[in-house]
Every structure is written in structure tokens, then in C-alpha cells.
Amino acid sequence: MTYLSIVIACSNGRNRSIVLRDHLKEKGYDAHAVAAGDRSAHAKRCVRNANVVITVHELVEVELLDNYETLEGKKHIKLNVPEWPGTVEKSGKKLNGDEWLEYQRETVHPALLKQIKKHLPIKQPKK
């Protein structure tokens, strides 16, 4: 059996991808979190070695493809969980500090877990 490695990409590699990485690790998966625009040796290695790539939002997918050109041969799971509420994006109001953390915990993190649940268990991509 081929080793299954998963990489989760979000905008900055510090919120949505971390939540999913930790969730998948709890379920026994080898999971790594990266920022879509990160071109460090570590991020490149994680993407290159992954059998499965999870992008948390369509804009993250675009940025990841801009930096890595192809995900050929990898299973690609596409989620659609924005980091900011639509009303805040439209109004231009920024959430800061405790407001932002509360929004992440109450809205973003549960949405991530709900969307990934549809894809579990994650299996090897078919060749």
C-alpha cells in the first residue's frame, strides 16, 4: 500500500489549514499545513510529497496553482470556507482580536469540519 500524505493549504497557513491538519492528525492521517503562497523548501516538499491536496477556498486554490502550476497525480479536495464573513468583506469593517477569534471559533472552524466530513475517510488517489 502506498503511503498517504495530505497537505492542507489556506491563505496564511496559520488558521484554517492548522485546524484541518490537527483534525486529520487526530484521525490518524499524516497531514501538513501550508500557506498557498509559501515557496519555502518545507512547503514545496509538503506539496510535492502529498498524495492529497486540500484547498480551503477557491481563492486559495488559485494561489496554490499560481505557485505550483500543477497538482497532477494528486487527489484534490476543494472546500469553500472563507476566512471573513461576507458582510464584513462588503462593509470593509475589519474584525480584530477577540471578535476575529470568536468568528473563527463559532463560524469558520465548524464550517471546515462540516465540509471535510463529506470527504472522510480520505483514500489514495486512483492512478
C-alpha positions in Angstrom: 0.0 0.0 0.0 1.3 3.5 -0.9 1.8 5.9 2.0 -0.9 8.6 2.2 0.3 12.2 2.9 -2.1 15.1 3.0 -1.3 18.8 2.6 -3.9 21.5 3.5 -3.4 24.9 2.0 -5.0 28.2 3.3 -4.2 31.8 2.8 -1.5 32.2 5.5 -1.0 28.6 6.8 -1.9 29.7 10.3 -5.6 29.2 10.8 -7.9 27.1 8.6 -5.1 24.8 7.5 -4.0 24.3 11.1 -7.5 23.4 12.2 -7.9 20.8 9.5 -4.4 19.5 10.0 -5.0 18.9 13.7 -8.4 17.4 13.0 -7.0 15.0 10.4 -4.0 14.1 12.6 -6.4 13.2 15.4 -8.0 10.8 12.9 -4.6 9.2 12.2 -3.7 10.9 8.9 -0.3 12.3 8.1 -1.3 15.9 7.5 0.6 19.1 6.9 -0.5 22.8 6.8 0.9 25.3 4.3 0.2 28.8 3.0 -0.8 28.8 -0.6 1.8 31.3 -1.5 4.6 29.8 0.6 7.6 28.9 -1.6 9.9 27.8 1.2 11.7 24.4 0.9 9.4 23.0 3.6 6.2 24.0 1.8 7.5 22.8 -1.6 8.4 19.4 0.0 4.9 19.1 1.6 3.1 19.8 -1.7 5.5 17.6 -3.7 5.2 14.6 -1.3 1.4 14.9 -0.8 -0.9 12.3 -2.4 -3.9 14.5 -1.4 -4.1 18.3 -1.5 -6.9 20.1 0.3 -7.6 23.8 -0.5 -9.9 25.6 1.9 -11.3 28.1 -0.5 -11.4 28.7 -4.3 -9.1 31.8 -3.9 -6.6 29.6 -2.1 -6.8 27.1 -4.9 -6.0 29.8 -7.5 -3.0 31.0 -5.5 -1.7 27.5 -4.9 -1.9 26.7 -8.7 -0.1 30.0 -9.4 2.8 28.9 -7.3 2.9 25.2 -8.1 1.4 25.1 -11.6 0.0 21.6 -11.3 -1.4 19.1 -8.8 -1.3 16.4 -11.4 -1.5 12.9 -9.9 -2.8 14.2 -6.6 -6.3 13.9 -5.3 -7.6 17.4 -4.9 -10.3 18.1 -2.3 -11.8 21.6 -2.7 -13.5 23.2 0.2 -15.2 26.6 0.2 -14.7 28.2 3.6 -13.9 31.9 3.6 -12.0 33.3 6.5 -14.0 36.5 6.7 -17.8 37.0 6.9 -19.3 38.3 3.7 -21.0 41.2 5.5 -17.6 42.3 6.9 -16.0 42.0 3.4 -18.7 44.1 1.8 -18.7 46.8 4.6 -14.9 47.0 4.7 -15.1 46.6 8.5 -12.2 44.5 9.9 -12.6 42.1 12.7 -9.7 42.3 15.2 -8.6 40.5 18.3 -11.4 38.8 20.2 -14.0 39.5 17.6 -11.9 37.7 14.9 -11.2 34.8 17.2 -14.8 34.4 18.1 -15.9 34.4 14.5 -13.2 31.8 13.7 -14.3 29.5 16.5 -18.0 29.9 16.0 -18.3 30.0 12.2 -15.1 29.2 10.3 -13.8 26.2 12.2 -17.2 24.4 12.4 -17.7 25.0 8.6 -14.3 23.4 7.9 -15.1 20.3 9.9 -18.5 20.0 8.3 -17.2 20.3 4.8 -14.2 17.8 5.3 -16.6 15.3 6.9 -18.1 14.7 3.5 -14.7 13.5 2.2 -13.8 11.1 5.0 -12.3 8.6 5.0 -9.7 10.0 2.7 -8.3 7.4 0.4 -5.4 7.1 -2.0 -5.9 8.8 -5.3 -6.6 6.4 -8.2 -3.7 6.1 -10.6 
